[in-house]
Amino acid sequence: PSQNTTHNNTSASSDVEVLVGTMNLVSELCEAFGSAIESLVAPSALLGLLSDAIALPAPEVRRAALGLLGDLIDCCTAVVRPSLPAIVGVLTSNLNPVFPSVATNAAWAVGLVAVRDAAVLAPVVRATLESLLELTCAPRPASEPGLPYNAAIAVGRLAVAYAAQVAVRVCAVNVFPVWCKLLSELQEGAEQRDAVAGLCAVSLANTQQV
């Protein structure tokens, strides 16, 4: 029995390594080919497999799957969009500070969804926002120092579409100063522009409290 257990553990570990390696490879292909990868993704079962992968118990699998999901949202939105309603629930459930590396990629993916198809987040926007604000204010994990920044960016991107809801919660939990500080430390680029646009939208939506 102990030999069987060892064999099963080794097999499971090998399966995880294969899954993670495969998803990381596809992520690299996304970065290399950009939107040209649409023709490969569209006829495949990749999105269904990703939906399953981001719900698996192994955090390293979920981290890789969420990273790949973000890459696919970024480079071939049209192919991913039909699958998003079925994915957003489990996607946002990964905004969990217990698994910082998973939450980092989940926050990044949520932010990209907010940019590409914000309406799909409507059913989960409140829960998503609460989780993102928690990650924004939580102590910065040494293993994932980028987590609060990804969360702050996602809050900003969410605010562009849902300014009123974000404004109420940001002011209620007094996260506005922390959020501003994190955004001020970002490098210039699309992420900073999107997040600052959300910050401005929140300021306009709640001028009395901001």
Buried (B, 14 or more C-beta within 10 A) or exposed (E): EEEEEEEEEEEEEEEBEEBBEBBBEBBEBBEEBEEEBBEBBEEEEBBEBBBEBBBEEBBBBBBBBBBBBBBBBBBBBEBBBEBBEEBBEBBBBBBBBEBBBBBBBBBBBBBBBBBBBBEBBEEBBEBBBBBBBBBBBBEEBEEBEBBBBBBBBBBBBBBBBBBEBBBBBBBEBEBBEBBBEBBEEBEEEEBBEBBBBBBBBBBEBBEEBB
